[in-house]
Amino acid sequence: MPQQYQDYWKLTVEYTDIHGDKFLGTLRIIVDFIEEFSSEDYSTELYDILQNRVNDVFPKSDMGSVRKSINQFVKLGFINFQFRSYHELTPQFLSARTNRRRIDLFSSIFYSNSKLNASITTNSDLRQIHFLLRTLEEIGRLTKLQIMGLMTVDISTIDRGYLIQSELDAAIQHSSEIGFDENKYNQISYLLNFLNKLNDVVFMNDELYFEEDARSIFGENFNNLPPNRRDPYLHRNYKIALKEESFELYDKVQCMLEKLDYPILVASHIKPFIQSNENEAYDPNNGLLLSRTVDSLFDLNYISFNNEGKIIFSNLLSDDVIEKWKDYRLDNILLNDERLRYLSYHNTLLRGIPQIVA
């Protein structure tokens, strides 16, 4: 079987435990080195000094493994090409007092600055994690097989910055033909491990979702649901239908309340998914296309809408929040009989005492 890997995502790492002494200790040595030699230009002699310092503290059987332990911090985004600088959050990561804080900082660094094909001596502007998350937004969910397919894609050839479904299917086929899963098993595992540490995404039954999509599909307590309580294909069609409705009514895909075309919109269930039967769960009338902010208020039952589209506020909301949103309303054209029926149900879920601000 032919093996053509020149364009794959090269996530080679020496340490995967971001809380471990070797991961933190190696990173600290590199940061101290950068600060000590900040006024000097890169040279192979300087790189040799750094490798020897790392090897003195965390000895390896060969210098190739030492270089791997250094280069992983370029790939993950902590350190920049030719150790010219480090990410502004790197010192906070090193000084974090709790694992939770360290994970939050890792998520920010990995998302904003990771370049999986870069190293101390090889520069790269390719942002594979951005590409993966934009593909996730397009597709709705990513299986591990699809993530493996993505890892074989030369993203420099995809101008739009993400794959559509047909291209992703072709990437899966290509990864199978070259035996990518068998020959690059470790690198696939490394990527899945680090994706698990990103904020706002979650693996459900070995499939990657944005958290708001998982919450919309599975309900607020999505982490505790049994594995058969979902149908990603039907949910994707449900979201597509809401986007098409928005485009038909407004000539663009936008938040149905704010009338703004945010890059990420949530297909928010009116009657919660977990309380809906199979027909209700994927009925587009049981949904509104909302911004993340509006969805959080609506999904957590701090706001609802009456038959005229006016916002019903919970008295648990602060005055400044109510003041910000009091003049917004859903257009009458959205309020068909079926949607009004679902909204009537949602009204009963409102927290606290309902109030409508004139």
PAVO-191519 format. One record per residue: z, x, y of N, C-alpha, C, O, CB in turn. Coordinates in steps of 0.001 Angstrom, whole numbers, plus 500000, padded with zeros to 6 digits. Glycine has a CB too. Example, Ala and Ser with C-alpha at 12.3 -4.5 7.8 and 13.67 -1.06 7.14 Angstrom:
# PAVO-191519
507800513190494310507800512300495500507800513200496700508465514236496681509046511308495527 507080512850497750507140513670498940507870512900500030508039513409501138505725514084499402 
# end
This chain:
# PAVO-191519
500000500842498801500000500000500000500000500876501247500818501791501339501224499048500007 499110500631502215499065501467503418500326501322504244500917500244504319497853501115504266 500732502423504865501926502401505706501556502894507096501306504083507294503064503269505095 501523501971508062501143502302509427502260501843510354502360500665510694499780501645509816 503092502788510754504300502440511498504310502975512921505332502882513600505502502953510772 503196503533513393503258504271514641503701503410515830504244503939516800501915504876514928 503481502111515768503790501252516908505060500425516715505378499587517558502632500333517174 505784500645515627506939499786515364508111500134516293508113501177516947507373499916513892 509086499256516335510254499441517199511192500440516521511761500142515471510987498073517478 511353501601517104512034502716516444513525502750516796513968503572517598511374504045516835 514277501856516191515719501810516442516450502621515379517032502063514448516234500345516459 516413503935515525517171504813514635518528505097515275518596505500516437516393506144514352 519597504890514527520943505118515061521782505869514027521540505789512823521625503770515446 522757506588514526523679507314513661524957506527513429525536506574512344524007508671514258 525403505791514471526635505013514378526357503573514809525720503343515837527758505644515250 526830502614514031526606501204514355527866500498514851527776499409515419526071500482513144 529026501091514648530280500479515085530557500871516528531013501983516794531457500904514167 530281499954517472530426500297518886531883500479519300532157500953520402529787499228519740 532804500114518441534234500301518731534794501557518052535952501918518256535030499069518277 533956502216517242534434503344516447534618504619517247534012504797518304533489503605515328 535457505500516735535755506767517422534517507640517581534358508294518612536825507537516659 533634507665516581532453508523516653531455507999517685530862508780518429531783508626515277 531270506677517731530371506084518730530906506364520131530179506874520983530218504551518501 532153506040520367532735506210521701532888507688522048532644508089523186534097505508521783 533291508496521069533498509915521338532212510639521686532187511463522600534138510573520152 531138510337520960529848510965521255529353510551522635528866511383523402528807510593520184 529477509277522945529036508791524258529842509458525371529289509802526415529176507251524346 531115509638525159531963510269526188531544511726526412531523512193527551533462510203525779 531215512438525346530746513823525480529466513865526315529309514736527170530500514459524082 528556512928526067527282512903526801527514512595528278526917513234529144526322511861526188 528366511632528568528650511282529966529278512466530696528889512781531821529585510053530042 530239513115530065530860514301530685529828515397530929529861516080531953531999514843529795 528918515555529983527864516567530110526949516243531298526611517129532083527035516657528802 526555514986531425525685514573532529526355514850533872525716515341534803525329513078532409 527629514536533966528341514771535222528472516266535516528387516679536673529727514122535174 528676517068534489528824518508534686527521519157535148527541520071535972529298519165533399 526391518688534621525104519327534917524203518422535756522979518514535662524391519705533618 524786517565536561524010516582537333523049517226538330522043516622538702524951515656538075 523350518438538760522497519097539763521372519918539135520547520483539853523343519998540650 521328519990537810520318520806537141519236519941536510519502518838536033520966521688536077 518007520463536517516899519767535881516987519911534366517594520844533839515555520306536397 516368518968533695516349519011532236515662520278531732514677520740532309515645517772531676 516196520824530653515550521941529958515974521897528501516998521305528159515919523318530610 515184522527527650515543522563526233516848523334526021517602523058525088514411523199525410 517096524297526897518343525059526788519547524154527046520551524227526336518343526245527778 519440523298528069520526522354528351520721521389527178521851521095526787520233521566529648 519616520906526627519701519986525503520386520655524309521155520017523591518302519491525109 520103521940524104520768522671523022522277522740523247523063522619522307520190524087522900 522667522934524499524103522978524812524763521648524461525835521615523857524328523308526309 524110520553524848524663519230524551524764519011523043525781518520522554523799518128525190 523719519373522310523755519186520858524904519973520228525583519475519330522420519613520232 525117521184520693526199522001520133527562521406520456528471521454519627526116523436520666 527712520849521645528999520241522008529293519026521124530417518833520662529000519827523500 528264518219520902528460517052520035528773517502518614529659516944517967527209516141520047 528055518504518128528255518974516759529615519642516568530172519606515472527154519943516380 530150520247517621531471520871517523532557519825517259533520520089516540531791521651518810 532393518633517847533409517579517702533124516689516493534035516302515760533473516721518976 531846516374516300531448515510515182530366516240514370529183515920514483530922514107515700 530774517215513557529812518081512863528934517321511875529376516390511201530546519183512134 527673517753511812526697517174510891526145518289510002526306519475510289525542516453511670 525500517878508930524914518865508016523635519458508577523205520528508145524634518233506660 523019518772509538521791519287510159521739518807511598522353517797511944520515518828509373 521009519527512432520931519190513855520075517952514102520178517332515160520372520366514641 519235517587513139518481516347513276519399515144513389519133514232514172517542516169512101 520474515133512617521441514035512683522209514054514000522574513004514529522418514114511506 522453515260514530523109515362515838522214514762516914522675514000517764523444516839516175 520931515111516870519997514545517861519904513031517722519799512323518724518597515172517707 519942512526516491519912511083516299521130510419516943521025509346517537519851510748514807 522286511074516815523510510504517395523468510500518918524126509676519553524734511283516918 522706511409519505522542511439520971521464510446521403521659509675522343522175512874521456 520320510473520704519185509639521096519484508149520990518886507348521709517986509972520243 520404507766520103520684506339519979521197505752521285521007504563521542521694506097518873 521843506562522108522382506042523368521298505861524425521478505097525374523462506972523897 520182506555524268519013506281525106518369504977524654518028504135525485517989507453525040 518200504803523357517581503604522811518383502353523164517809501315523494517440503726521297 519706502454523093520564501291523355520770501025524837521267499962525208521904501484522696 520391501985525700520438501746527140521586502399527878521677502261529098520493500314527381 522475503109527183523622503735527840523209504949528680523765505197529750524655504154526798 522230505695528176521812506956528785520320506878529086519573506230528353522132508169527853 519886507526530145518476507516530505517760508793530061518394509799529744518327507335532003 516459508731530046515571509818529621515992511162530235516295511254531424514117509495530011 516001512199529387516361513568529781517753513635530419517997514434531323515318514123530758 518662512779529930520037512633530426520140512802531943521031513483532452520940513643529743 519182512150532665519201512209534128520357511410534711520878511742535776517885511696534692 520753510362534011521826509498534503522292508622533348521732508661532252521350508625535721 523319507839533611523763506850532627523852505485533301523938505386534525525139507251532004 523831504448532490523897503091533011525199502902533785526239503449533416523785502055531867 525127502132534848526302501974535713527490501339534994528630501508535426525941501137536919 527241500611533904528334499985533155528893500874532043529881500520531400527860498682532561 528258502032531816528714502909530731530174503345530898530919503286529920527824504138530655 530624503782532085532047504150532215532985502991531912534037503187531303532325504665533614 532609501775532336533452500618532033533491500359530532534532499990529988532943499372532773 532360500550529866532324500395528412533289501368527745534023500992526832530897500613527881 533286502616528203534153503628527603535635503356527866536486503723527055533785505002528132 535943502724528977537345502486529335537827501087528969538975500741529250537539502708530812 536969500273528346537339498900528001538573498889527104538677499678526165536168498182527306 539497497992527401540763497954526665540727497019525463541583497107524582541876497537527586 539753496135525421539667495196524299538259495219523716537292495536524409540046493759524747 538159494880522442536849494803521796535977493738522440534767493925522563537007494515520309 536577492615522856535806491537523472535149492008524769533984491708525030536707490323523745 535906492745525574535354493269526815534247494282526521533229494314527212536461493913527667 534448495100525503533447496105525161532153495436524686531061495897525019533989497057524077 532269494361523914531082493630523463530333493029524645529103493074524686531474492526522471 531064492463525608530417491890526798529629492954527556528506492711527997531466491251527728 530226494127527701529551495216528414528360495733527612527307496026528177530535496365528700 528528495845526292527408496258525450526246495285525610525096495709525726527837496344523971 526535493985525617525491492977525761524698493183527042523469493110527032526095491582525741 525395493439528145524724493642529432523865494907529426522738494904529920525758493721530559 524404495978528867523673497253528832522460497152527911521357497559528277524600498399528366 522669496615526732521602496516525728520463495638526243519292495968526052522154495947524400 520795494530526891519748493648527414519015494281528589517787494230528656520347492312527839 519754494871529505519141495310530763518420496648530671517517496908531465520187495397531821 518799497515529711518279498881529779517821499467528447517373500613528412519315499763530352 517921498715527348517519499292526063516012499519526010515227498703526492517952498382524908 515632500635525420514224501010525222514158501653523845514397502851523696513685501997526367 513833500850522846514022501268521463513149502447521058513473503154520103513750500120520552 512052502669521764511161503770521410511368505003522281510584505950522221509730503319521510 512416504991523083512711506137523942513682507092523248514298506754522237513295505666525290 513802508290523816514773509283523354515045510225524519514499510045525608514250510071522087 515879511217524294516137512201525349514834512854525814514659513117527004517122513278524852 513931513112524882512696513841525215511459512956525313510388513449525667512451514903524189 511572511675525014510434510754525054510757509579525956511690508820525691510070510261523636 509989509429527018510222508317527940509447507081527475508412507196526819509807508706529385 509953505923527817509277504668527474509745503587528427510926503509528765509552504256525995 508803502751528860509143501611529702509092500299528930509241499230529522508206501546530891 508888500364527634508774499154526829510152498555526588511069499248526148508075499452525489 510294497268526879511589496580526780511529495579525631511248494396525827511955495860528125 511797496073524447511625495246523255512570494043523219512189492971522748511836496086522023 513795494216523712514741493098523658514314491989524610514440490812524274516165493574524003 513814492339525784513251491325526677512124490572525971512051489345526035512732491973527986 511246491320525297510111490732524599510591489785523501510062488684523347509215491831524006 511583490214522750512123489383521668512712488088522218512465487015521667513194490155520879 513484488174523294514137486979523834513129486033524484513309484816524440515209487375524850 512083486572525082511038485697525629510266485009524503509852483859524646510069486503526523 510074485709523390509457485075522225510373484002521658509907482938521248509129486121521145 511664484274521631512632483272521183512559482022522054512620480905521541514055483850521204 512430482203523368512302481061524268511031480270523970511036479041524036512302481530525727 509957480958523648508681480301523345508737479561522016508270478426521918507549481327523320 509307480197520986509266479654519631510428478690519381510276477712518650509298480791518605 511588478965519987512755478097519809513795478653518859514987478404519037512318476765519318 513382479384517877514280480042516920513504481173516281512274481149516257514825479037515832 514216482167515760513566483275515060514301483538513759515505483793513755513533484555515938 513573483473512660514144483854511379514163485378511273513519486071512061513344483225510206 514893485880510311514917487329510107513526487845509745513157488957510125515928487702509005 512762487049509020511395487445508680510546487562509945509733488477510065510763486431507700 510734486638510885509982486697512142510416487888512997509587488512513659510164485394512930 511705488202512983512185489369513725511592490644513136511227491559513874513729489433513707 511497490707511815510847491864511192509386491966511628508887493058511902510937491770509654 508709490828511691507329490826512168507228491342513588506342492137513902506745489433512085 508127490896514448508145491361515839508284492872515930507688493504516803509279490697516602 509068493448515031509330494881515086508093495724514801508102496930515047510413495234514108 507033495113514290505794495858514029504787495711515160503688496259515081505167495392512726 505147494976516213504203494676517287504268495744518378505353496113518827504490493288517883 503115496235518799503024497117519964503028496218521201501993495662521568501724498034519911 504173496076521834504300495089522908503527495491524163503322494664525050505764494888523254 503101496741524246502309497162525406500946496477525429500274496474526460502127498683525403 500533495899524307499224495235524225499311493744524505498288493059524503498613495455522854 500517493223524746500715491782524957501102491560526412502275491665526768501814491204523992 500124491255527248500364491177528691501323490053529080502054490183530062499054490988529413 501333488956528328502168487819528736503659488068528487504509487359529025501730486563527993 503967489071527674505361489435527462506063488719526333507286488803526227506102489198528681 505330488016525483505925487344524326504802486951523368503625486970523731506761486085524763 505186486592522132504212486129521149504221484614521076505268483981521211504502486732519769 503045484037520862502963482628520517503015482512518990502959483522518287501658481974521099 503121481287518480503376481093517059502305481746516180502640482389515185503460479613516750 501033481594516529499970482155515682500045483680515631499786484284514590498589481717516199 500398484298516754500525485755516793501738486212515983501701487254515328500640486247518249 502805485427516036503993485767515258503705485646513764504165486470512974505173484860515651 502945484620513376502561484477511967501748485690511507501937486191510399501749483175511753 500841486154512374500032487320512028500897488577511912500643489429511060498929487532513075 501914488695512763502814489850512707503619489850511413503857490905510824503761489854513918 504035488675510977504760488566509706503867489027508557504302489765507674505241487108509467 502614488580508583501667488971507541501461490484507538501414491114506481500323488252507740 501337491057508740501137492503508850502349493266508316502196494250507591500867492896510310 503549492815508673504759493513508214504875493460506698505364494398506068506014492902508858 504423492354506119504444492231504652503441493174504019503736493812503009504147490786504222 502256493265504609501202494110504040501567495587504051501176496327503148499911493905504799 502311496024505060502659497450505135504023497749504501504496498886504535502659497910506594 504648496719503925505944496934503281507043497311504241507924498105503912505823497991502250 506991496735505442507933497131506491509379496860506098510258497683506352507610496403507782 509629495706505479511003495346505134511608496299504120512813496549504145511054493936504597 510786496833503230511290497742502209511496499152502751512458499828502386510339497779501032 510596499592503620510620500975504074511432501201505345511834502328505633509230501442504296 511671500143506098512432500271507341513652499361507319514049498806508343511548499941508554 514240499218506135515362498299505964516512498631506899517096497732507505515845498323504528 516848499919507027517980500297507868517764499905509318518671499377509962518229501788507773 516572500157509836516312499860511244516322498354511512516744497908512579514970500456511669 515855497577510532515939496118510657517406495696510723517779494868511553515219495413509466 518229496260509856519657495927509831520340496316511135521194495583511634520346496623508655 519962497484511698520550497912512968520245496900514070521130496527514841520026499305513363 518987496458514139518619495516515193519369494199515035519881493660516017517108495267515182 519441493677513824520161492421513596521632492565513978522225491649514548520034491984512124 522214493717513660523602493982514008523813493941515514524773493337515992524036495331513456 522920494581516267523091494624517719522732493290518376523332492925519387522236495740518313 521770492560517822521469491221518346522678490302518217522902489428519055520263490611517609 523449490511517161524662489705516950525689489905518054526594489085518209525291490045515609 525564490980518822526526491282519875526047490832521251526771490981522235526813492763519897 524836490283521332524329489798522612524992488477522980525179487604522133522801489634522564 525342488345524250525841487070524742524698486061524817523540486431525008526507487241526124 525036484789524663524109483661524858523088483495523750522203482648523865523388483825526149 523180484282522667522368484005521490523302483976520285524388484556520308521229485074521309 522861483290519234523727483137518072522860483010516826521790482403516865524662481903518226 523325483585515722522670483375514434523291482169513748524506482100513560522784484636513538 522442481222513377522846480067512593522052480088511297520831479933511305522624478730513377 522753480283510179522083480315508879520920481307508863519823481004508394521579478922508515 521198482510509396520224483609509423519045483346510338517993483965510176519718483876508040 519194482442511296518161482182512290518753482356513679519861481896513952517566480760512119 518006483024514557518489483337515896518102482224516868516945481806516924517927484692516373 519100481745517641518898480712518654519535481165519958520452481987519949519492479352518194 519060480638521076519871480658522276521041479703522051520883478657521421519034480262523545 522206480063522564523387479233522332523202477806522824523641476861522168524589479848523006 522543477639523994522387476278524492521495475451523585521683474241523459521821476293525898 520507476107522942519676475384521984520478475034520741520371473925520218518441476212521604 521286475984520265522132475705519105523093474563519398523325473699518553522912476959518693 523645474570520595524574473512520984523853472164521069524393471129520680525238473849522332 522631472200521583521855470971521710521447470426520345521427469213520136520616471214522566 521122471327519415520708470902518082521901470464517242521866469420516591519959472027517378 522971471283517265524063471102516316525315470472516923526246470122516198524420472417515718 525341470327518248526529469798518899527438470902519403527231472077519103527286468904517953 528445470516520168529325471477520826530024472390519835530245473566520124530352470753521658 530376471858518657531066472675517648530074473196516612530314473114515407532181471858516954 528945473738517105527858474125516210528268475186515202527699475249514112526693474623517010 529242476020515543529643477084514620530350476559513375530468477267512375530543478062515329 530821475312513442531576474753512322530777473752511500531330473107510610532822474094512830 529484473612511784528683472605511104528177473116509762527955474316509605527513472182511979 527989472213508783527382472617507519525923472996507725525312472546508694527498471493506481 525346473811506847524020474362507069522888473342507054521819473635507588523750475386506051 523067472157506470521968471211506369521898470249507550521110469303507522522089470434505095 522699470467508580522777469506509685521806469885510803522216470037511954524216469431510236 520531470036510476519583470428511505518169470343510964517956470322509752519883471844512012 517215470295511860515810470455511520515141471124512703514701470435513623515130469084511173 515049472462512708514514473189513867513111472758514261512776472741515445514510474660513583 512281472406513270510912471989513596510923470694514416510221470580515421510081471795512303 511724469725513976511801468463514714512426468662516089512028468013517057512603467432513921 513404469557516174514004469805517489513000470456518427512969470141519617515251470692517357 512177471362517905511161471987518747510184470929519266509807470954520437510405473085517963 509776470002518396508891468923518842509561468051519897508922467588520841508463468064517654 510852467840519717511639467052520683511624467722522060511440467051523076513103466883520187 511814469030522093511809469749523362510410469776523976510255469642525190512326471176523165 509396469950523133508019469936523629507697468586524266507047468533525310507026470239522486 508150467494523642507885466155524179508505465984525560507896465379526443508423465079523227 509717466516525755510363466422527064509617467261528099509478466848529251511831466873526973 509142468424527699508354469250528622507058468551529005506647468583530165508048470619527995 506416467920528028505169467210528311505410466011529221504592465710530090504508466753527009 506543465325529017506885464206529890507062464687531324506573464055532261508164463507529399 507764465809531494507976466363532824506640466719533477506415466430534652508883467601532753 505761467347532702504463467756533267503624466535533641502946466530534668503688468643532263 503673465514532809502899464298533083503384463602534353502584463068535122502987463333531894 504707463614534568505271462901535717505253463722536994505078463178538085506682462484535417 505435465053536860505642465889538051504614467020538196504683467808539140507029466482538012 503681467093537274502669468159537280503256469550537063502591470550537333501916468138538585 504471469622536588505068470898536203506274470623535322506826469523535328505472471737537453 506674471630534569507857471513533707509059471911534539509159473056534979507735472409532412 509980470969534760511079471206535687512324470443535259512269469538534427510676470806537106 513445470833535849514685470086535655514470468674536189514035468496537327515898470786536369 514775467674535369514511466286535755515456465777536831515202464730537428514607465395534551 516536466494537088517445466105538166517175466905539433517009466325540506518897466293537731 517129468227539320516989469083540504515542469218540976515301469580542128517550470456540211 514580468934540101513147469078540416512779470542540690511931470827541536512779468206541639 513417471458539974513130472886540098512654473404538748513198473033537707514387473678540590 511628474272538766511057474767537513511710476087537114511120477158537263509530474944537645 512928475993536608513656477162536133512923477802534943512233477108534196515100476772535737 513074479136534766512423479772533608512982479304532276512278479324531266512560481268533701 514240478882532263514849478357531039515410476976531333516216476802532247515966479309530503 514978476001530554515465474634530682515993474179529330515520474626528286514345473680531193 516966473299529358517622472840528140517184471408527839517229470538528709519168472926528276 516762471176526601516493469807526141517831469196525758518297469354524629515475469779524924 518438468507526694519827468063526555519881466660525953519294465723526493520544468086527922 520583466523524841520750465210524230521642464327525106522626464788525684521348465346522813 521275463055525187522108462083525906523199461584524960524384461795525217521247460884526452 522813460937523887523770460659522815523874461933521997522863462382521458523330459421521919 525050462537521881525169463848521234524507463887519862524562462924519098526628464228521099 523886465012519574523173465179518310524060464850517122523637464156516197522648466599518183 525270465339517146526161465186516005526554463730515776526992463365514686527402466029516201 526394462893516818526727461473516703525493460604516502525605459382516417527474461015517935 524325461217516425523067460474516319522606460387514873522872461278514066521980461132517176 521901459284514554521234459238513263519943460043513349519622460589514405520950457772512832 519195460122512241518033461011512204516981460616513234516364461485513850517418461009510814 516770459317513428515774458883514403516225459180515831515430459635516653515495457393514244 517495458922516123518017459161517467518038460646517813517802461021518961519416458583517595 518320461491516821518500462925517071517252463570517649517353464520518424518889463633515789 516069463066517283514828463695517727513960462747518556512762462975518726514043464189516527 514574461690519067513889460753519953513872461337521365514945461530521936514581459350519935 512716461626521955512678462188523311513358461312524356513818461818525380511253462419523720 513430459995524110514157459132525037515652459439525038516363459104525986513928457668524680 516120460077523971517516460499523885517663461918524423518402462729523864518026460416522428 516964462210525500517035463555526051516627463601527501515926462723528003516175464485525257 517081464647528162516679464966529528516450466472529595517204467245529003517762464499530579 515432466879530299515173468299530500515957468751531726515664468333532846513640468584530668 516956469606531510517904469944532568518053471462532702517780472212531765519273469297532287 518487471891533872518861473291534067520140473572533294520835472648532872519044473620535577 520444474836533113521659475194532373522911474631533044523820474144532371521775476716532250 522950474702534373524141474233535088524330472743534903525426472286534578524045474565536577 523269471983535109523376470528534967523682470170533517524495469286533249522071469831535434 523024470862532580523271470588531163524741470798530799525310470008530046522385471479530291 525353471850531323526756472114530978527654470985531468528581470583530765527219473455531579 527390470471532662528180469346533185527926468076532378528850467315532091527848469100534669 526667467860532017526280466647531295526746466707529842527285465735529314524756466451531354 526531467865529196526864468007527781528370467952527546528826467475526507526304469312527239 529138468443528516530602468425528384531217467170528987532437467059529109531205469655529046 530353466219529364530786464879529791531583464881531093532524464105531259531619464247528707 531193465765532017531773465729533354530906464901534308531371464480535367531944467155533896 529648464671533929528793463764534692528013462898533716527813463275532561527829464550535633 527574461737534185526640460893533461525752460237534515525807460613535686527385459820532558 524938459264534117524039458600535056524092457099534820524144456646533677522586459129534911 524079456318535918524073454866535783522641454350535666521697455138535596524785454209536979 522482453041535645521160452446535432520202452687536589518997452477536449521299450969535204 520721453123537722519865453437538868519590454936538990518926455378539928520506452929540151 520104455709538037519893457144538054520903457912538879520823459137538971518545457433538556 521861457210539487522881457893540280523872458609539365524147458160538252523621456893541193 524399459723539851525347460487539045526709459796539040527238459418540085525476461930539577 527259459643537845528642459205537682529479460462537467529260461199536506528800458183536478 530423460703538347531244461911538283532583461631537612533156460553537770531468462478539686 533073462611536865534454462562536392535386462938537534535083463830538326534662463506535177 536507462263537612537485462621538645538141463972538379538927464456539194538553461547538743 537818464581537235538356465902536922537581467017537609538022468166537621538347466125535427 536420466679538187535635467675538906536220467911540293536787467004540903534167467233539011 536077469134540783536569469459542116535685468811543181534529468476542921536622470985542316 536232468642544362535498467994545454534236468766545828533214468168546164536396467851546679 534310470112545770533129470882546183531984470734545187530818470765545581533489472362546339 532298470571543897531255470327542909530615468960543141529392468826543115531828470418541483 531440467964543365530918466618543631530070466611544898529010465986544937532073465603543760 530532467301545923529792467355547181528413467985546969527430467547547567530586468148548238 528343469004546123527064469689545878526046468768545226524857468844545535527280470918544999 526499467892544318525579467120543497525467465649543883524676464924543279525995467217542083 526220465193544853526326463756545104525019463096545535524850461893545339527357463513546148 524104463847546111522853463255546600521711463316545587520610462839545860522428463950547863 521975463900544424520940463978543394520944462699542551521974462049542377521156465224542494 519747462359542031519653461205541136518399461361540276517455462058540647519618459858541944 518412460699539122517228460656538277516239459650538844516644458584539306517600460297536821 514969459963538819513947459038539290513853457827538365514053457936537156512585459743539386 513546456674538953513445455439538173512404455541537066512538454901536023513108454273539086 511365456344537290510296456454536303510792457049534982510155456874533943509163457304536860 511928457750535022512521458315533809513361457300533040513667457497531864513375459513534164 513732456211533717514764455315533180514149454139532429514290452988532841515658454797534310 513472454432531335512960453356530485514104452710529711515230453208529727511886453890529511 513816451618529045514879450852528384515614451666527334516837451580527219514303449610527744 514869452460526563515507453254525512516425454318526105517536454526525617514447453911524624 515965454988527149516800456025527770518040455405528406519120455993528362515995456811528829 517890454237528988519049453548529567520060453185528481521268453223528714518602452280530322 519562452835527299520473452511526193521290453750525800522497453662525576519678451974524965 520620454894525720521343456120525397522317456495526521523430456949526253520353457270525144 521902456306527765522784456631528889524008455730528901525102456171529252522032456507530215 523828454471528518524977453566528427525998454101527433527203454008527667524524452152528016 525520454661526321526423455272525343527110456496525949528316456683525794525652455667524059 526316457336526648526882458552527236527936458222528279528904458966528431525783459404527862 527765457118529000528761456716530005530153456585529398531155456874530052528354455391530654 530206456149528146531509455923527496532206457227527134533399457232526828531330455079526242 531458458341527168532028459631526784532594460401527980533221461446527804530974460471526090 532374459888529199532765460617530402534262460943530392535091460097530057532412459802531653 534585462161530757535993462572530831536667461940532043536034461730533078536111464112530898 537959461638531905538731461159533044538269459792533534537836458949532748538648462152534170 538367459590534829538020458324535465536659458455536137536454459375536928539103457903536494 535717457546535837534385457651536442534383457251537914535131456365538327533399456786535678 533539457908538694533382457550540098531965457855540547531371458855540146534402458300540975 531430456972541391530114457169541981530308457375543466530941456561544139529162455963541694 529757458472543978529909458793545393528726458194546143527571458467545819529999460341545623 529020457385547136527951456715547902527194457733548737526259457373549451528533455601548815 
# end
